[in-house]
Amino acid sequence: MKTLNNHVILFDDECPMCYVYTKAFIKTGMLDSNGRESYQNTPDHICPLINKERAANEIALVNTDNGEVTYGIASLFKIIGHAMPIFKPLFACKPFVFFMSKVYAFISYNRKVMIPVEAKTNTLQPSFKLNYRIAYLLLTWLVTAYILTKYAHLLTDFVPLGIHYREYFICGGQILFQGLIIGLYRKQRIWVYLGNMMTISVAGSEEVKY
């Protein structure tokens, strides 16, 4: 693999996913040993080059030679494309770039509820995007309900089999009911709570399979 030298990627050190995949870039030689820093501890020589608010939402890649900065999926494509040029034509395909940019945004704006962590109050946090949070709730609802429906026969010692769409109604009702309760008591936390709740629901449904 070819190393992308003189570049620094700025990751969120409160995000386990960000920590792991940026560390993988270093370990595999896609970036050099000094090619990774957290945006919470941005080096002084990089600070003037980046939009910190944007870097909290879209991972920033800084060219330390000329000051060029790329964000989000473009940063990842630049690193991977340099290391493995065979992917460059794919990364130049506009429909693919558009699709992957939406996937990236979906993960980025939900990363703090996908893997819940205690956010530090004095650090810049990713923006909240309602459309991506609703998309996350819908996806996790469908996945959870599908898994529970598929393996409902394993629970017949405790719960009788019901109609085919029973789990979809139950999971959807859970979102509405708990959302209503949290909305009454801590309205400002409703979307964080629901995101965390559905992450746990998906993990719990996976346990049913075993």
NURO-200831 format. One record per residue: residue number from 1; x, y, z of N, C-alpha, C, O in turn. Coordinates in nm, 2 decimals. Example, Ala and Ser with C-alpha at 12.3 -4.5 7.8 and 13.67 -1.06 7.14 Angstrom:
BEGIN
1 1.32 -0.57 0.78 1.23 -0.45 0.78 1.32 -0.33 0.78 1.42 -0.33 0.85
2 1.28 -0.22 0.71 1.37 -0.11 0.71 1.29 0.00 0.79 1.34 0.11 0.80
This chain:
BEGIN
1 0.08 -0.12 0.00 0.00 0.00 0.00 0.09 0.13 0.00 0.19 0.13 0.06
2 0.04 0.23 -0.07 0.11 0.35 -0.08 0.07 0.44 0.04 -0.05 0.45 0.07
3 0.16 0.50 0.11 0.13 0.59 0.22 0.11 0.73 0.18 0.18 0.78 0.10
4 0.00 0.79 0.23 -0.03 0.93 0.20 0.05 1.01 0.30 0.00 1.04 0.41
5 0.16 1.06 0.26 0.25 1.13 0.35 0.20 1.28 0.36 0.13 1.33 0.28
6 0.25 1.34 0.47 0.22 1.49 0.49 0.07 1.52 0.50 0.03 1.63 0.45
7 0.00 1.43 0.55 -0.15 1.45 0.57 -0.18 1.41 0.72 -0.12 1.31 0.77
8 -0.27 1.48 0.78 -0.32 1.45 0.91 -0.47 1.44 0.91 -0.54 1.53 0.86
9 -0.52 1.33 0.96 -0.66 1.31 0.97 -0.71 1.34 1.12 -0.64 1.30 1.21
10 -0.81 1.42 1.13 -0.86 1.47 1.26 -0.98 1.39 1.30 -1.09 1.41 1.24
11 -0.97 1.31 1.40 -1.08 1.22 1.44 -1.14 1.27 1.58 -1.08 1.35 1.65
12 -1.26 1.21 1.61 -1.33 1.24 1.73 -1.28 1.14 1.84 -1.31 1.02 1.83
13 -1.20 1.19 1.94 -1.15 1.09 2.03 -1.25 1.04 2.14 -1.22 0.96 2.22
14 -1.38 1.09 2.13 -1.48 1.04 2.21 -1.56 0.93 2.14 -1.66 0.88 2.19
15 -1.53 0.91 2.01 -1.60 0.81 1.93 -1.52 0.69 1.91 -1.42 0.69 1.84
16 -1.56 0.57 1.97 -1.48 0.45 1.95 -1.46 0.41 1.80 -1.35 0.36 1.76
17 -1.56 0.43 1.72 -1.55 0.39 1.58 -1.45 0.47 1.51 -1.36 0.42 1.44
18 -1.45 0.60 1.54 -1.35 0.69 1.47 -1.21 0.66 1.52 -1.12 0.66 1.44
19 -1.19 0.63 1.65 -1.06 0.59 1.70 -1.01 0.47 1.63 -0.89 0.46 1.59
20 -1.10 0.37 1.61 -1.05 0.24 1.56 -1.01 0.25 1.41 -0.90 0.21 1.37
21 -1.10 0.31 1.33 -1.07 0.31 1.18 -0.95 0.41 1.15 -0.88 0.38 1.05
22 -0.94 0.52 1.22 -0.82 0.60 1.19 -0.69 0.54 1.24 -0.59 0.56 1.18
23 -0.70 0.46 1.35 -0.58 0.39 1.39 -0.54 0.28 1.29 -0.42 0.26 1.27
24 -0.64 0.22 1.23 -0.62 0.12 1.12 -0.54 0.18 1.00 -0.46 0.12 0.94
25 -0.58 0.31 0.97 -0.50 0.38 0.86 -0.36 0.39 0.89 -0.27 0.37 0.80
26 -0.32 0.41 1.02 -0.18 0.42 1.06 -0.12 0.28 1.06 -0.01 0.26 1.00
27 -0.18 0.18 1.12 -0.13 0.05 1.13 -0.10 -0.02 0.99 -0.01 -0.09 0.97
28 -0.19 0.01 0.89 -0.18 -0.05 0.76 -0.09 0.03 0.67 -0.06 -0.01 0.56
29 -0.04 0.14 0.72 0.05 0.22 0.64 -0.02 0.32 0.54 0.05 0.37 0.45
30 -0.15 0.33 0.55 -0.22 0.43 0.46 -0.18 0.57 0.49 -0.17 0.65 0.40
31 -0.16 0.60 0.62 -0.11 0.73 0.66 0.02 0.70 0.74 0.04 0.59 0.79
32 0.11 0.80 0.75 0.23 0.78 0.82 0.21 0.79 0.97 0.09 0.82 1.01
33 0.31 0.76 1.05 0.29 0.75 1.19 0.24 0.87 1.26 0.19 0.87 1.37
34 0.26 0.99 1.20 0.21 1.12 1.26 0.09 1.17 1.19 0.06 1.29 1.19
35 0.02 1.08 1.12 -0.09 1.12 1.03 -0.23 1.12 1.10 -0.33 1.11 1.03
36 -0.23 1.12 1.23 -0.36 1.11 1.30 -0.36 1.19 1.43 -0.27 1.18 1.51
37 -0.46 1.28 1.45 -0.48 1.36 1.57 -0.63 1.37 1.60 -0.71 1.37 1.50
38 -0.66 1.39 1.72 -0.80 1.42 1.75 -0.83 1.56 1.73 -0.75 1.65 1.75
39 -0.95 1.59 1.68 -0.99 1.73 1.66 -1.00 1.81 1.79 -0.99 1.93 1.79
40 -1.02 1.74 1.90 -1.03 1.80 2.03 -0.89 1.86 2.07 -0.88 1.95 2.16
41 -0.78 1.80 2.01 -0.65 1.84 2.04 -0.57 1.88 1.91 -0.46 1.83 1.89
42 -0.64 1.96 1.83 -0.58 2.00 1.70 -0.45 2.07 1.72 -0.44 2.16 1.80
43 -0.34 2.02 1.65 -0.21 2.09 1.66 -0.22 2.23 1.61 -0.30 2.27 1.53
44 -0.14 2.32 1.67 -0.15 2.46 1.65 -0.13 2.49 1.50 -0.19 2.59 1.45
45 -0.04 2.42 1.43 -0.01 2.45 1.29 -0.12 2.41 1.20 -0.12 2.45 1.08
46 -0.22 2.34 1.25 -0.33 2.30 1.17 -0.46 2.38 1.20 -0.54 2.40 1.11
47 -0.47 2.43 1.32 -0.59 2.51 1.36 -0.64 2.61 1.26 -0.76 2.61 1.24
48 -0.55 2.70 1.20 -0.61 2.80 1.11 -0.66 2.74 0.98 -0.73 2.81 0.91
49 -0.63 2.62 0.95 -0.66 2.56 0.82 -0.80 2.50 0.82 -0.86 2.48 0.71
50 -0.86 2.46 0.93 -0.98 2.38 0.94 -1.10 2.46 0.99 -1.09 2.55 1.07
51 -1.22 2.42 0.95 -1.34 2.46 1.00 -1.38 2.36 1.11 -1.42 2.25 1.09
52 -1.36 2.40 1.24 -1.37 2.31 1.35 -1.51 2.25 1.36 -1.53 2.13 1.39
53 -1.61 2.33 1.34 -1.75 2.28 1.35 -1.78 2.18 1.24 -1.84 2.08 1.27
54 -1.73 2.20 1.12 -1.74 2.10 1.02 -1.67 1.98 1.05 -1.71 1.87 1.02
55 -1.55 1.99 1.10 -1.46 1.88 1.14 -1.53 1.79 1.24 -1.50 1.67 1.25
56 -1.61 1.85 1.33 -1.68 1.77 1.43 -1.79 1.68 1.36 -1.83 1.57 1.42
57 -1.84 1.72 1.25 -1.94 1.64 1.17 -1.88 1.55 1.06 -1.93 1.44 1.04
58 -1.78 1.60 1.00 -1.72 1.53 0.88 -1.57 1.53 0.91 -1.51 1.63 0.91
59 -1.52 1.41 0.92 -1.38 1.40 0.95 -1.29 1.47 0.85 -1.30 1.46 0.73
60 -1.19 1.55 0.91 -1.11 1.64 0.82 -0.98 1.57 0.79 -0.92 1.51 0.88
61 -0.93 1.59 0.67 -0.80 1.55 0.63 -0.72 1.67 0.58 -0.76 1.73 0.48
62 -0.61 1.70 0.65 -0.53 1.82 0.62 -0.40 1.79 0.55 -0.32 1.70 0.60
63 -0.38 1.85 0.43 -0.25 1.84 0.37 -0.16 1.94 0.43 -0.18 2.06 0.41
64 -0.06 1.90 0.50 0.03 1.99 0.58 0.13 2.06 0.49 0.19 2.16 0.53
65 0.14 2.02 0.36 0.23 2.09 0.27 0.16 2.22 0.21 0.22 2.32 0.21
66 0.04 2.20 0.17 -0.03 2.32 0.10 -0.15 2.37 0.17 -0.21 2.47 0.12
67 -0.19 2.31 0.28 -0.31 2.36 0.36 -0.44 2.31 0.31 -0.54 2.36 0.36
68 -0.44 2.23 0.20 -0.57 2.18 0.15 -0.64 2.09 0.25 -0.58 2.01 0.32
69 -0.77 2.11 0.27 -0.85 2.03 0.36 -0.97 1.97 0.29 -1.04 2.03 0.22
70 -0.99 1.84 0.31 -1.11 1.77 0.26 -1.18 1.72 0.39 -1.13 1.70 0.49
71 -1.31 1.70 0.37 -1.40 1.66 0.48 -1.48 1.54 0.44 -1.51 1.51 0.33
72 -1.52 1.46 0.55 -1.62 1.35 0.53 -1.57 1.24 0.44 -1.46 1.20 0.45
73 -1.66 1.19 0.36 -1.63 1.08 0.27 -1.52 1.11 0.18 -1.45 1.01 0.14
74 -1.50 1.23 0.14 -1.39 1.27 0.05 -1.26 1.24 0.11 -1.16 1.21 0.05
75 -1.25 1.26 0.25 -1.12 1.23 0.32 -1.09 1.08 0.31 -0.98 1.05 0.29
76 -1.19 1.00 0.34 -1.17 0.86 0.34 -1.14 0.81 0.20 -1.05 0.72 0.18
77 -1.21 0.86 0.10 -1.18 0.82 -0.04 -1.03 0.86 -0.08 -0.97 0.79 -0.16
78 -0.99 0.98 -0.04 -0.86 1.02 -0.07 -0.75 0.93 -0.01 -0.65 0.90 -0.08
79 -0.77 0.89 0.11 -0.67 0.80 0.18 -0.67 0.66 0.11 -0.57 0.61 0.07
80 -0.79 0.60 0.09 -0.80 0.47 0.04 -0.76 0.47 -0.11 -0.69 0.38 -0.16
81 -0.80 0.57 -0.18 -0.77 0.58 -0.32 -0.62 0.59 -0.35 -0.57 0.54 -0.45
82 -0.55 0.66 -0.26 -0.40 0.67 -0.27 -0.34 0.54 -0.24 -0.24 0.50 -0.31
83 -0.39 0.47 -0.14 -0.33 0.34 -0.10 -0.36 0.23 -0.20 -0.27 0.15 -0.23
84 -0.48 0.24 -0.26 -0.52 0.13 -0.35 -0.58 0.20 -0.47 -0.71 0.21 -0.48
85 -0.50 0.24 -0.57 -0.55 0.32 -0.68 -0.66 0.25 -0.77 -0.73 0.32 -0.84
86 -0.67 0.12 -0.75 -0.77 0.05 -0.83 -0.91 0.10 -0.80 -1.00 0.09 -0.88
87 -0.93 0.16 -0.68 -1.06 0.21 -0.64 -1.09 0.35 -0.69 -1.20 0.40 -0.68
88 -0.99 0.42 -0.74 -1.01 0.56 -0.78 -1.13 0.58 -0.88 -1.20 0.68 -0.87
89 -1.14 0.49 -0.99 -1.26 0.51 -1.08 -1.39 0.50 -1.01 -1.48 0.58 -1.04
90 -1.40 0.41 -0.91 -1.52 0.40 -0.83 -1.55 0.52 -0.75 -1.66 0.57 -0.74
91 -1.44 0.58 -0.69 -1.45 0.70 -0.60 -1.48 0.82 -0.69 -1.52 0.93 -0.63
92 -1.47 0.81 -0.82 -1.50 0.93 -0.91 -1.64 0.92 -0.96 -1.68 1.01 -1.03
93 -1.71 0.81 -0.94 -1.84 0.78 -0.99 -1.94 0.86 -0.90 -1.96 0.83 -0.78
94 -2.01 0.96 -0.96 -2.09 1.05 -0.89 -2.21 0.98 -0.81 -2.23 1.02 -0.70
95 -2.28 0.89 -0.87 -2.38 0.82 -0.80 -2.33 0.75 -0.68 -2.39 0.75 -0.57
96 -2.21 0.68 -0.69 -2.15 0.61 -0.58 -2.11 0.71 -0.47 -2.14 0.69 -0.35
97 -2.05 0.82 -0.51 -2.01 0.92 -0.41 -2.13 0.98 -0.34 -2.13 1.00 -0.22
98 -2.24 1.01 -0.41 -2.36 1.06 -0.35 -2.42 0.96 -0.25 -2.45 1.00 -0.14
99 -2.43 0.83 -0.29 -2.48 0.73 -0.20 -2.39 0.72 -0.07 -2.45 0.71 0.04
100 -2.26 0.71 -0.09 -2.17 0.69 0.02 -2.17 0.81 0.11 -2.15 0.80 0.23
101 -2.19 0.93 0.06 -2.19 1.05 0.14 -2.31 1.05 0.23 -2.30 1.10 0.35
102 -2.42 0.99 0.18 -2.54 0.98 0.27 -2.52 0.88 0.38 -2.56 0.90 0.49
103 -2.46 0.76 0.34 -2.43 0.66 0.44 -2.33 0.72 0.55 -2.35 0.69 0.67
104 -2.23 0.79 0.50 -2.13 0.85 0.60 -2.21 0.95 0.69 -2.18 0.94 0.81
105 -2.29 1.03 0.63 -2.36 1.13 0.72 -2.45 1.06 0.82 -2.46 1.10 0.93
106 -2.52 0.95 0.77 -2.61 0.88 0.86 -2.53 0.82 0.98 -2.58 0.83 1.09
107 -2.41 0.77 0.96 -2.33 0.72 1.07 -2.27 0.83 1.15 -2.28 0.82 1.27
108 -2.22 0.93 1.09 -2.16 1.04 1.16 -2.25 1.11 1.25 -2.22 1.14 1.37
109 -2.37 1.15 1.20 -2.46 1.22 1.29 -2.53 1.14 1.40 -2.60 1.19 1.49
110 -2.52 1.00 1.38 -2.57 0.91 1.49 -2.47 0.84 1.57 -2.50 0.76 1.65
111 -2.34 0.87 1.55 -2.24 0.79 1.61 -2.24 0.80 1.76 -2.20 0.70 1.82
112 -2.29 0.90 1.82 -2.29 0.91 1.97 -2.40 0.83 2.03 -2.41 0.81 2.15
113 -2.50 0.79 1.95 -2.61 0.70 2.00 -2.59 0.55 1.95 -2.64 0.46 2.01
114 -2.51 0.54 1.84 -2.48 0.40 1.80 -2.39 0.33 1.90 -2.41 0.21 1.93
115 -2.29 0.40 1.95 -2.20 0.36 2.06 -2.21 0.46 2.16 -2.12 0.56 2.16
116 -2.30 0.46 2.25 -2.32 0.56 2.35 -2.19 0.58 2.44 -2.13 0.49 2.49
117 -2.15 0.71 2.44 -2.04 0.75 2.53 -2.08 0.88 2.60 -2.17 0.95 2.56
118 -2.01 0.90 2.71 -2.03 1.02 2.79 -1.96 1.14 2.73 -1.83 1.14 2.73
119 -2.03 1.23 2.66 -1.97 1.34 2.60 -1.92 1.44 2.70 -1.98 1.47 2.80
120 -1.80 1.49 2.67 -1.74 1.60 2.76 -1.81 1.73 2.73 -1.83 1.77 2.61
121 -1.85 1.80 2.83 -1.92 1.92 2.82 -1.84 2.04 2.76 -1.90 2.13 2.70
122 -1.71 2.03 2.77 -1.63 2.14 2.72 -1.57 2.11 2.58 -1.48 2.18 2.54
123 -1.62 2.01 2.51 -1.57 1.98 2.38 -1.67 2.00 2.27 -1.79 1.99 2.30
124 -1.63 2.03 2.15 -1.72 2.05 2.04 -1.79 1.92 2.00 -1.72 1.82 1.98
125 -1.92 1.91 1.99 -1.99 1.79 1.96 -2.05 1.80 1.82 -2.07 1.90 1.77
126 -2.08 1.68 1.76 -2.14 1.68 1.63 -2.28 1.74 1.64 -2.35 1.74 1.74
127 -2.32 1.80 1.52 -2.45 1.87 1.52 -2.56 1.76 1.52 -2.54 1.65 1.49
128 -2.67 1.81 1.56 -2.79 1.72 1.56 -2.87 1.74 1.44 -2.91 1.85 1.41
129 -2.90 1.63 1.36 -2.97 1.64 1.24 -3.10 1.55 1.26 -3.08 1.43 1.26
130 -3.21 1.61 1.27 -3.33 1.54 1.29 -3.36 1.43 1.19 -3.40 1.32 1.22
131 -3.34 1.46 1.06 -3.37 1.37 0.96 -3.29 1.24 0.97 -3.34 1.13 0.94
132 -3.16 1.25 1.00 -3.08 1.14 1.02 -3.11 1.06 1.15 -3.10 0.94 1.15
133 -3.15 1.13 1.25 -3.19 1.06 1.37 -3.32 0.98 1.35 -3.33 0.86 1.39
134 -3.42 1.04 1.28 -3.54 0.97 1.25 -3.51 0.84 1.16 -3.57 0.74 1.18
135 -3.42 0.86 1.06 -3.38 0.75 0.98 -3.32 0.64 1.06 -3.34 0.52 1.03
136 -3.24 0.67 1.16 -3.18 0.57 1.25 -3.29 0.50 1.33 -3.28 0.38 1.34
137 -3.38 0.57 1.38 -3.49 0.51 1.46 -3.57 0.41 1.37 -3.61 0.31 1.41
138 -3.60 0.46 1.25 -3.68 0.37 1.15 -3.60 0.24 1.12 -3.65 0.14 1.12
139 -3.47 0.26 1.09 -3.39 0.15 1.05 -3.38 0.05 1.17 -3.40 -0.07 1.15
140 -3.35 0.10 1.28 -3.33 0.01 1.40 -3.47 -0.06 1.44 -3.47 -0.17 1.48
141 -3.57 0.02 1.42 -3.71 -0.04 1.44 -3.73 -0.16 1.35 -3.78 -0.27 1.40
142 -3.70 -0.14 1.22 -3.73 -0.25 1.12 -3.64 -0.37 1.15 -3.68 -0.48 1.14
143 -3.51 -0.34 1.18 -3.42 -0.45 1.20 -3.45 -0.53 1.32 -3.46 -0.65 1.32
144 -3.48 -0.46 1.43 -3.52 -0.53 1.56 -3.65 -0.61 1.54 -3.65 -0.73 1.58
145 -3.75 -0.55 1.48 -3.88 -0.62 1.46 -3.86 -0.74 1.37 -3.92 -0.85 1.40
146 -3.78 -0.73 1.27 -3.76 -0.84 1.17 -3.69 -0.96 1.25 -3.73 -1.07 1.23
147 -3.58 -0.93 1.32 -3.51 -1.03 1.39 -3.61 -1.10 1.50 -3.61 -1.22 1.50
148 -3.68 -1.02 1.57 -3.77 -1.08 1.67 -3.88 -1.16 1.61 -3.92 -1.27 1.66
149 -3.93 -1.12 1.49 -4.03 -1.20 1.42 -3.97 -1.33 1.37 -4.04 -1.43 1.37
150 -3.85 -1.32 1.31 -3.78 -1.44 1.26 -3.76 -1.54 1.36 -3.77 -1.66 1.33
151 -3.73 -1.50 1.48 -3.69 -1.60 1.59 -3.79 -1.61 1.70 -3.76 -1.65 1.81
152 -3.91 -1.56 1.67 -4.02 -1.56 1.77 -4.05 -1.70 1.82 -4.09 -1.72 1.94
153 -4.03 -1.80 1.73 -4.06 -1.94 1.77 -3.97 -1.99 1.89 -4.00 -2.09 1.96
154 -3.85 -1.92 1.91 -3.76 -1.96 2.01 -3.82 -1.92 2.15 -3.77 -1.97 2.25
155 -3.92 -1.83 2.15 -3.97 -1.78 2.28 -4.11 -1.83 2.31 -4.17 -1.78 2.40
156 -4.15 -1.93 2.24 -4.29 -1.98 2.26 -4.31 -2.04 2.40 -4.42 -2.06 2.44
157 -4.20 -2.08 2.47 -4.21 -2.12 2.61 -4.26 -2.01 2.70 -4.31 -2.04 2.81
158 -4.23 -1.89 2.66 -4.27 -1.77 2.74 -4.38 -1.69 2.68 -4.46 -1.63 2.75
159 -4.37 -1.67 2.55 -4.47 -1.58 2.48 -4.53 -1.66 2.36 -4.45 -1.71 2.28
160 -4.66 -1.67 2.35 -4.72 -1.74 2.24 -4.70 -1.67 2.11 -4.69 -1.55 2.10
161 -4.69 -1.74 2.00 -4.68 -1.68 1.87 -4.80 -1.59 1.84 -4.92 -1.63 1.87
162 -4.78 -1.48 1.78 -4.89 -1.39 1.75 -4.90 -1.37 1.60 -4.85 -1.45 1.52
163 -4.96 -1.26 1.56 -4.97 -1.23 1.42 -4.83 -1.19 1.36 -4.74 -1.16 1.44
164 -4.82 -1.20 1.23 -4.69 -1.18 1.17 -4.63 -1.05 1.20 -4.50 -1.04 1.22
165 -4.71 -0.94 1.21 -4.65 -0.81 1.23 -4.65 -0.76 1.38 -4.64 -0.65 1.41
166 -4.67 -0.86 1.47 -4.68 -0.82 1.61 -4.56 -0.75 1.66 -4.57 -0.65 1.73
167 -4.44 -0.80 1.63 -4.32 -0.74 1.68 -4.30 -0.59 1.62 -4.24 -0.51 1.69
168 -4.34 -0.57 1.50 -4.33 -0.44 1.44 -4.42 -0.34 1.52 -4.38 -0.23 1.54
169 -4.54 -0.39 1.56 -4.63 -0.30 1.64 -4.57 -0.28 1.77 -4.58 -0.16 1.83
170 -4.52 -0.38 1.83 -4.46 -0.37 1.97 -4.34 -0.27 1.97 -4.33 -0.18 2.05
171 -4.25 -0.29 1.87 -4.13 -0.21 1.87 -4.16 -0.06 1.84 -4.11 0.03 1.89
172 -4.26 -0.05 1.74 -4.30 0.09 1.71 -4.37 0.16 1.82 -4.35 0.27 1.85
173 -4.45 0.08 1.89 -4.52 0.13 2.01 -4.43 0.17 2.12 -4.45 0.27 2.19
174 -4.32 0.09 2.13 -4.22 0.13 2.23 -4.16 0.26 2.21 -4.14 0.34 2.30
175 -4.12 0.29 2.08 -4.07 0.42 2.04 -4.16 0.53 2.08 -4.13 0.63 2.14
176 -4.29 0.51 2.04 -4.39 0.62 2.06 -4.42 0.64 2.21 -4.42 0.75 2.26
177 -4.43 0.53 2.28 -4.47 0.54 2.43 -4.35 0.60 2.51 -4.37 0.70 2.58
178 -4.23 0.55 2.49 -4.12 0.60 2.56 -4.08 0.74 2.52 -4.04 0.82 2.60
179 -4.10 0.77 2.39 -4.08 0.91 2.34 -4.17 1.01 2.41 -4.13 1.12 2.44
180 -4.30 0.97 2.42 -4.40 1.05 2.49 -4.36 1.08 2.64 -4.37 1.19 2.68
181 -4.32 0.97 2.71 -4.28 0.98 2.85 -4.16 1.08 2.86 -4.16 1.17 2.95
182 -4.06 1.05 2.79 -3.94 1.13 2.80 -3.97 1.28 2.75 -3.91 1.37 2.81
183 -4.05 1.29 2.65 -4.09 1.43 2.61 -4.16 1.51 2.72 -4.14 1.63 2.72
184 -4.23 1.44 2.81 -4.30 1.51 2.91 -4.20 1.55 3.03 -4.22 1.66 3.09
185 -4.09 1.47 3.05 -4.01 1.50 3.16 -3.87 1.56 3.12 -3.82 1.65 3.19
186 -3.82 1.52 3.01 -3.69 1.58 2.97 -3.69 1.59 2.82 -3.62 1.52 2.74
187 -3.76 1.69 2.77 -3.79 1.71 2.63 -3.65 1.73 2.55 -3.64 1.68 2.44
188 -3.56 1.79 2.61 -3.43 1.82 2.54 -3.35 1.70 2.52 -3.25 1.70 2.44
189 -3.38 1.59 2.59 -3.30 1.47 2.57 -3.37 1.36 2.49 -3.32 1.25 2.48
190 -3.49 1.39 2.44 -3.57 1.28 2.38 -3.50 1.21 2.26 -3.51 1.09 2.26
191 -3.44 1.28 2.18 -3.38 1.22 2.06 -3.25 1.14 2.09 -3.22 1.04 2.03
192 -3.18 1.18 2.19 -3.06 1.11 2.24 -3.11 0.98 2.31 -3.06 0.87 2.28
193 -3.21 0.99 2.39 -3.27 0.88 2.46 -3.32 0.77 2.37 -3.29 0.65 2.38
194 -3.40 0.82 2.27 -3.46 0.72 2.17 -3.35 0.65 2.09 -3.36 0.53 2.06
195 -3.25 0.73 2.05 -3.14 0.67 1.98 -3.07 0.56 2.06 -3.04 0.45 2.01
196 -3.03 0.59 2.18 -2.97 0.50 2.27 -3.06 0.37 2.30 -3.01 0.26 2.29
197 -3.19 0.40 2.32 -3.28 0.29 2.34 -3.29 0.19 2.22 -3.29 0.07 2.24
198 -3.29 0.24 2.10 -3.30 0.16 1.98 -3.17 0.08 1.96 -3.17 -0.03 1.90
199 -3.06 0.14 1.99 -2.93 0.07 1.98 -2.93 -0.05 2.07 -2.89 -0.16 2.04
200 -2.98 -0.03 2.20 -2.99 -0.14 2.29 -3.09 -0.25 2.24 -3.07 -0.37 2.26
201 -3.20 -0.20 2.18 -3.30 -0.29 2.13 -3.24 -0.38 2.02 -3.27 -0.50 2.02
202 -3.17 -0.32 1.93 -3.10 -0.40 1.82 -3.01 -0.51 1.88 -3.01 -0.62 1.85
203 -2.93 -0.46 1.98 -2.83 -0.55 2.04 -2.91 -0.66 2.12 -2.87 -0.78 2.11
204 -3.02 -0.63 2.18 -3.10 -0.73 2.25 -3.16 -0.83 2.16 -3.17 -0.95 2.19
205 -3.21 -0.78 2.04 -3.27 -0.87 1.95 -3.16 -0.97 1.89 -3.20 -1.09 1.86
206 -3.04 -0.93 1.88 -2.93 -1.02 1.83 -2.91 -1.13 1.93 -2.88 -1.25 1.89
207 -2.93 -1.11 2.06 -2.91 -1.21 2.16 -3.02 -1.32 2.15 -2.99 -1.43 2.18
208 -3.14 -1.28 2.10 -3.24 -1.38 2.08 -3.20 -1.49 1.99 -3.24 -1.61 2.01
209 -3.12 -1.46 1.89 -3.08 -1.56 1.79 -2.99 -1.67 1.86 -2.98 -1.78 1.80
210 -2.94 -1.64 1.97 -2.84 -1.74 2.03 -2.90 -1.79 2.16 -2.84 -1.88 2.22
